[in-house]
Amino acid sequence: LYPIGIMDIPIVNCHNACATGSNALFLARQMVAAGIHECALAVGVEKMKPGSLGGGKPDGSPTSLDHHYKVLMDAFPLEKNPPMAQFFGNAGRQHMKKYGTTKEQFAMVAEKNHRHSVNNPYAQFRTAYTLDQILESPSIHEPLTKLQCSPTSDGAAAAIVCSEEFVKKHGLGGQAIEIVGQSMKSDDNSAFEAPEDESVMKVIGYDMAKNCAQDVYTQAGLGPDDVQVVELHDCFSCNELITYEALGLAKEGEGGKLIESGNATYGGKYVINPSGGLISKGHPLGATGLAQCCELSWQLRGECGVRQVSNAKVGLQHNLGLGGCCVITMYKKPEEWSHVPPKRAKTGAMGFAPDAKL
């Protein structure tokens, strides 16, 4: 931040696994809501080393996942596959056994997100795949194949959070998006004391997301039926499908029906991950939550061109950090400013040309 002149003010560094970006957004909003600052900048950056995410430290010292590993290993033998794929893949296995979900339904999540990414200039991968191509890609951990897993990514994203008074003072109403509800939760006891047939589903954050979502819906006075567009933490396809149910987008056990019905894509009830999601847009850990915020803000302003969700009025964001942290945020374009033109000349929703005048 120093090279761009941001100095001599409070700067807070936060690290909260894959929810780090949303953690920064949460802190920025708290500071503004409390009246401590009238304008805050949340920035997320990540440059990752090659290869899949590990799940522990080389020297065997304690980590934030020690309790989670115990649940995982009580339910399934630990294998040599990437540890994060084992957590989420095994949660998928439990969902299949308990509710009859199929591996094809999990693959449908990835097919949708790769298809969505074709129209996102910020996506790391912009290739559409057929369902068969996804199912036939190399197996990572049953039922997950390579094209159902988020990649190693470098990236950055940012959001400005400010008070209503600041918006009015600087004439920013035409581009302002309101956070109408936001909640941050950690694991509760159910993550570690769940019945055997759903233990891994719980330990990857099902109840944490459910509790968080209910808090947000109460704050906003809105529910899942009021939402048109969602950015959901699809680190693996299994997690997106299971989280449909935690967020109330589908009934318990019916996440597979939602994806199969077409109600998670354009023309359906919701458009979930129009950006391509983590699976295709990429998952630079510290930036992901703020990238989700950017996408929903652009969508609610109607600036997304060919990937625009029609009649997008309310957006919902879910960002998970295993270990555990969940941040859920609900956004809405203020109706009183709906006809005010934006102050800046160009949106970033469809990327910037090198010579763009901002």
C-alpha positions as CSV (number, residue, x, y, z in Angstrom):
1,L,0.0,0.0,0.0
2,Y,2.9,2.4,0.7
3,P,3.9,2.8,-3.0
4,I,0.4,4.1,-3.9
5,G,0.4,6.6,-1.0
6,I,-1.6,4.8,1.6
7,M,0.4,5.6,4.7
8,D,0.1,7.0,8.2
9,I,-3.3,5.3,8.9
10,P,-4.3,2.1,10.7
11,I,-3.5,-1.0,8.6
12,V,-4.7,-4.3,9.9
13,N,-3.4,-7.6,8.5
14,C,-5.6,-10.6,8.8
15,H,-5.2,-14.3,7.9
16,N,-8.1,-16.7,8.2
17,A,-7.5,-19.4,5.6
18,C,-9.8,-19.3,2.6
19,A,-12.1,-16.8,4.2
20,T,-9.4,-14.2,4.6
21,G,-10.8,-11.7,2.0
22,S,-14.2,-11.8,3.6
23,N,-12.6,-11.4,7.0
24,A,-11.1,-8.2,5.8
25,L,-14.4,-7.1,4.4
26,F,-16.1,-7.9,7.7
27,L,-13.6,-5.9,9.7
28,A,-13.9,-2.9,7.3
29,R,-17.7,-2.9,7.6
30,Q,-17.4,-3.2,11.4
31,M,-15.2,-0.1,11.6
32,V,-17.5,1.9,9.4
33,A,-20.7,0.8,11.1
34,A,-19.2,1.6,14.5
35,G,-18.4,5.1,13.4
36,I,-14.6,4.6,13.9
37,H,-13.9,5.4,10.2
38,E,-16.0,6.7,7.4
39,C,-14.2,4.9,4.7
40,A,-12.2,1.7,4.7
41,L,-10.3,-0.3,2.0
42,A,-10.3,-4.1,2.2
43,V,-7.6,-5.7,0.1
44,G,-6.9,-9.3,-0.5
45,V,-3.8,-10.7,-2.2
46,E,-2.4,-14.2,-2.7
47,K,0.6,-15.7,-4.6
48,M,0.5,-19.4,-4.1
49,K,3.2,-22.1,-4.5
50,P,2.5,-24.8,-7.1
51,G,0.6,-27.9,-6.0
52,S,-2.4,-28.8,-3.9
53,L,-3.0,-27.3,-0.5
54,G,-1.5,-29.2,2.4
55,G,-3.2,-29.8,5.7
56,G,-0.5,-29.6,8.3
57,K,3.0,-28.5,9.1
58,P,6.1,-30.5,8.1
59,D,7.3,-30.6,11.7
60,G,4.0,-32.0,13.0
61,S,3.3,-28.9,15.2
62,P,-0.3,-28.0,16.1
63,T,-2.6,-26.5,13.4
64,S,-6.1,-25.1,13.3
65,L,-7.3,-28.3,11.6
66,D,-6.2,-30.8,14.3
67,H,-9.8,-31.3,15.6
68,H,-11.1,-31.5,12.1
69,Y,-8.6,-34.2,11.1
70,K,-9.8,-36.4,14.0
71,V,-13.4,-36.3,12.7
72,L,-12.2,-37.1,9.2
73,M,-10.0,-40.0,10.2
74,D,-12.8,-41.4,12.5
75,A,-15.0,-41.6,9.4
76,F,-12.6,-42.6,6.6
77,P,-9.0,-43.9,6.5
78,L,-6.6,-41.2,5.6
79,E,-5.2,-41.6,2.1
80,K,-2.3,-40.2,0.1
81,N,-4.6,-37.9,-1.9
82,P,-4.6,-34.2,-1.3
83,P,-6.0,-33.6,2.2
84,M,-8.5,-30.9,1.3
85,A,-9.9,-33.1,-1.5
86,Q,-10.3,-35.8,1.2
87,F,-12.3,-33.5,3.5
88,F,-14.7,-32.3,0.8
89,G,-14.8,-35.5,-1.3
90,N,-15.6,-37.6,1.8
91,A,-18.3,-35.1,2.7
92,G,-19.7,-35.7,-0.8
93,R,-19.6,-39.5,-0.2
94,Q,-21.6,-39.1,3.0
95,H,-24.1,-37.0,1.1
96,M,-24.4,-39.6,-1.6
97,K,-25.0,-42.4,1.0
98,K,-27.4,-40.4,3.1
99,Y,-29.5,-38.7,0.4
100,G,-28.8,-40.6,-2.8
101,T,-26.9,-37.8,-4.5
102,T,-25.0,-39.0,-7.6
103,K,-21.5,-38.3,-8.8
104,E,-23.1,-36.9,-12.0
105,Q,-24.9,-34.3,-9.9
106,F,-21.6,-33.2,-8.3
107,A,-20.1,-33.0,-11.8
108,M,-23.0,-30.8,-12.9
109,V,-21.8,-28.2,-10.5
110,A,-18.4,-28.1,-12.2
111,E,-19.9,-28.1,-15.7
112,K,-22.0,-25.1,-14.8
113,N,-19.2,-23.1,-13.3
114,H,-16.8,-23.8,-16.1
115,R,-19.5,-22.8,-18.6
116,H,-20.1,-19.5,-16.7
117,S,-16.4,-18.7,-16.6
118,V,-16.2,-18.4,-20.4
119,N,-17.7,-14.9,-20.1
120,N,-15.5,-13.7,-17.2
121,P,-12.3,-11.9,-18.3
122,Y,-10.9,-12.3,-14.8
123,A,-11.3,-16.1,-14.8
124,Q,-8.1,-18.2,-14.6
125,F,-9.7,-20.8,-16.9
126,R,-12.3,-19.9,-19.6
127,T,-13.0,-23.3,-21.1
128,A,-16.4,-25.0,-21.2
129,Y,-16.5,-28.7,-20.7
130,T,-19.2,-31.3,-21.2
131,L,-20.4,-33.4,-18.3
132,D,-18.6,-36.4,-19.7
133,Q,-15.3,-34.5,-20.0
134,I,-15.6,-33.5,-16.3
135,L,-16.4,-37.1,-15.2
136,E,-13.6,-38.5,-17.3
137,S,-10.9,-36.1,-16.1
138,P,-8.3,-37.6,-13.7
139,S,-9.6,-38.7,-10.4
140,I,-8.4,-36.7,-7.4
141,H,-10.5,-38.3,-4.6
142,E,-13.7,-40.1,-5.3
143,P,-16.2,-38.6,-6.3
144,L,-14.0,-35.6,-7.2
145,T,-12.2,-35.4,-10.5
146,K,-9.6,-32.7,-11.5
147,L,-12.2,-30.5,-13.2
148,Q,-14.3,-30.4,-9.9
149,C,-11.4,-28.9,-7.9
150,S,-10.4,-25.3,-7.6
151,P,-6.8,-24.6,-8.9
152,T,-3.8,-23.1,-7.4
153,S,-4.1,-19.4,-8.2
154,D,-2.4,-16.0,-7.9
155,G,-4.7,-13.0,-7.6
156,A,-5.9,-9.8,-5.9
157,A,-9.1,-8.0,-5.2
158,A,-10.3,-5.0,-3.2
159,A,-13.5,-3.3,-2.1
160,I,-14.1,0.2,-0.6
161,V,-16.6,0.2,2.4
162,C,-17.9,3.6,3.4
163,S,-20.7,5.2,5.3
164,E,-23.9,6.5,3.8
165,E,-22.8,10.1,4.6
166,F,-19.5,9.5,2.8
167,V,-21.4,8.3,-0.3
168,K,-23.7,11.3,-0.3
169,K,-20.8,13.7,0.3
170,H,-18.8,12.4,-2.6
171,G,-21.7,11.8,-5.0
172,L,-21.2,8.0,-5.2
173,G,-24.8,6.9,-5.0
174,G,-24.9,5.8,-8.6
175,Q,-22.3,3.0,-7.9
176,A,-23.1,2.3,-4.2
177,I,-24.1,-1.2,-3.2
178,E,-25.4,-1.7,0.3
179,I,-24.5,-4.5,2.6
180,V,-27.9,-5.3,4.1
181,G,-26.7,-8.2,6.2
182,Q,-23.4,-9.8,7.2
183,S,-22.3,-12.4,9.7
184,M,-19.1,-14.2,10.6
185,K,-19.2,-17.5,12.5
186,S,-16.8,-20.2,13.6
187,D,-17.4,-23.9,14.2
188,D,-19.8,-24.9,16.9
189,N,-19.9,-28.2,18.8
190,S,-21.9,-29.9,16.0
191,A,-18.8,-29.8,13.8
192,F,-17.1,-32.3,16.1
193,E,-20.1,-34.2,17.7
194,A,-22.2,-35.0,14.6
195,P,-23.7,-38.5,14.0
196,E,-21.4,-40.8,12.1
197,D,-23.4,-40.6,8.8
198,E,-22.9,-36.9,8.4
199,S,-19.8,-36.1,10.5
200,V,-17.6,-34.9,7.6
201,M,-20.4,-32.9,6.1
202,K,-20.6,-31.1,9.4
203,V,-16.9,-30.7,9.9
204,I,-16.5,-28.9,6.6
205,G,-18.8,-26.2,7.8
206,Y,-22.4,-27.1,7.1
207,D,-23.9,-25.8,10.4
208,M,-21.4,-22.9,10.5
209,A,-22.8,-21.8,7.1
210,K,-26.4,-22.5,8.1
211,N,-26.1,-20.5,11.3
212,C,-24.4,-17.7,9.5
213,A,-27.0,-17.5,6.8
214,Q,-29.9,-17.4,9.3
215,D,-28.2,-14.5,11.0
216,V,-27.9,-12.6,7.7
217,Y,-31.5,-13.3,6.7
218,T,-32.7,-12.0,10.1
219,Q,-30.5,-8.8,9.8
220,A,-31.7,-8.1,6.2
221,G,-35.3,-9.0,6.7
222,L,-34.9,-11.1,3.5
223,G,-34.6,-14.8,2.7
224,P,-33.2,-17.1,0.1
225,D,-36.3,-16.6,-2.1
226,D,-35.4,-12.9,-2.4
227,V,-32.0,-13.7,-3.9
228,Q,-31.3,-13.8,-7.6
229,V,-27.5,-14.1,-7.8
230,V,-25.1,-16.0,-5.5
231,E,-21.3,-16.3,-5.2
232,L,-20.7,-19.5,-3.3
233,H,-17.4,-21.0,-2.1
234,D,-17.1,-23.9,-4.5
235,C,-13.5,-25.0,-3.5
236,F,-14.8,-28.4,-4.6
237,S,-18.0,-29.3,-6.4
238,C,-19.2,-31.3,-3.4
239,N,-19.0,-28.2,-1.2
240,E,-21.2,-26.1,-3.5
241,L,-23.9,-28.7,-3.7
242,I,-23.9,-29.4,0.1
243,T,-23.9,-25.6,0.8
244,Y,-27.1,-25.1,-1.3
245,E,-28.9,-26.8,1.6
246,A,-27.1,-24.9,4.4
247,L,-28.0,-21.6,2.8
248,G,-31.7,-22.6,2.3
249,L,-31.4,-22.5,-1.5
250,A,-32.5,-26.2,-1.5
251,K,-34.1,-28.4,1.2
252,E,-31.9,-30.7,3.2
253,G,-30.9,-33.6,1.0
254,E,-32.1,-31.9,-2.2
255,G,-29.0,-30.1,-3.4
256,G,-28.7,-32.6,-6.2
257,K,-32.2,-31.8,-7.4
258,L,-31.4,-28.1,-7.5
259,I,-28.4,-28.5,-9.8
260,E,-30.2,-31.0,-12.0
261,S,-33.3,-28.9,-12.3
262,G,-31.4,-26.0,-13.9
263,N,-32.3,-23.6,-11.1
264,A,-28.6,-22.8,-10.3
265,T,-27.9,-21.2,-13.7
266,Y,-29.2,-18.7,-16.2
267,G,-32.9,-19.1,-16.8
268,G,-33.4,-20.7,-13.4
269,K,-34.4,-19.5,-10.0
270,Y,-30.8,-18.5,-9.0
271,V,-27.6,-17.9,-10.9
272,I,-24.9,-19.4,-8.7
273,N,-21.3,-18.4,-9.4
274,P,-21.8,-16.4,-12.6
275,S,-18.1,-15.6,-12.3
276,G,-17.2,-19.2,-12.8
277,G,-16.6,-19.7,-9.1
278,L,-13.4,-20.9,-7.4
279,I,-13.4,-24.0,-9.7
280,S,-12.8,-21.9,-12.8
281,K,-12.2,-18.3,-11.9
282,G,-9.5,-19.5,-9.5
283,H,-9.0,-19.5,-5.7
284,P,-6.2,-17.2,-4.6
285,L,-7.0,-17.7,-0.9
286,G,-6.6,-14.1,0.5
287,A,-8.4,-12.6,-2.5
288,T,-11.3,-14.9,-3.0
289,G,-13.8,-13.3,-0.6
290,L,-13.2,-9.9,-2.1
291,A,-13.4,-11.2,-5.7
292,Q,-16.8,-12.6,-4.8
293,C,-17.8,-9.1,-3.4
294,C,-16.7,-7.5,-6.7
295,E,-18.7,-9.9,-8.8
296,L,-21.9,-9.3,-6.9
297,S,-21.4,-5.6,-6.8
298,W,-21.0,-5.5,-10.6
299,Q,-24.0,-7.8,-11.1
300,L,-26.2,-5.6,-8.9
301,R,-25.1,-2.5,-10.9
302,G,-26.0,-4.3,-14.1
303,E,-22.5,-4.0,-15.5
304,C,-21.6,-7.6,-16.4
305,G,-22.4,-7.7,-20.1
306,V,-22.9,-11.2,-21.5
307,R,-22.7,-12.8,-18.0
308,Q,-25.2,-10.3,-16.5
309,V,-27.9,-11.9,-14.4
310,S,-31.3,-10.5,-15.4
311,N,-33.2,-8.5,-12.8
312,A,-30.4,-8.9,-10.2
313,K,-31.6,-7.0,-7.1
314,V,-30.3,-9.0,-4.2
315,G,-27.0,-10.9,-4.0
316,L,-25.7,-13.5,-1.5
317,Q,-22.1,-14.3,-0.8
318,H,-20.7,-17.4,1.0
319,N,-17.0,-17.6,1.8
320,L,-15.6,-20.5,3.9
321,G,-12.3,-21.0,5.7
322,L,-11.9,-24.6,6.9
323,G,-10.6,-24.5,10.4
324,G,-13.1,-22.7,10.8
325,C,-14.5,-19.5,9.6
326,C,-17.6,-18.6,7.5
327,V,-18.6,-15.2,6.3
328,I,-21.9,-14.6,4.6
329,T,-22.9,-11.2,3.2
330,M,-26.1,-10.1,1.5
331,Y,-26.0,-7.1,-0.9
332,K,-28.6,-4.9,-2.4
333,K,-28.6,-1.9,-4.7
334,P,-30.3,1.0,-2.8
335,E,-33.6,1.8,-4.6
336,E,-33.4,5.5,-3.9
337,W,-30.2,5.7,-6.0
338,S,-31.3,3.2,-8.7
339,H,-31.5,5.9,-11.4
340,V,-28.4,7.9,-10.4
341,P,-25.5,7.4,-13.0
342,P,-22.1,6.2,-11.6
343,K,-19.5,8.9,-11.0
344,R,-16.6,6.9,-12.5
345,A,-16.4,6.6,-16.3
346,K,-15.9,2.9,-16.7
347,T,-16.8,-0.3,-14.8
348,G,-14.2,-3.0,-14.1
349,A,-16.8,-5.8,-14.6
350,M,-15.6,-6.7,-18.0
351,G,-11.9,-6.0,-17.6
352,F,-9.9,-3.0,-18.6
353,A,-8.1,-2.2,-21.9
354,P,-4.5,-1.1,-21.3
355,D,-5.4,2.4,-22.4
356,A,-8.7,2.7,-20.5
357,K,-9.6,6.0,-19.0
358,L,-11.0,5.3,-15.5
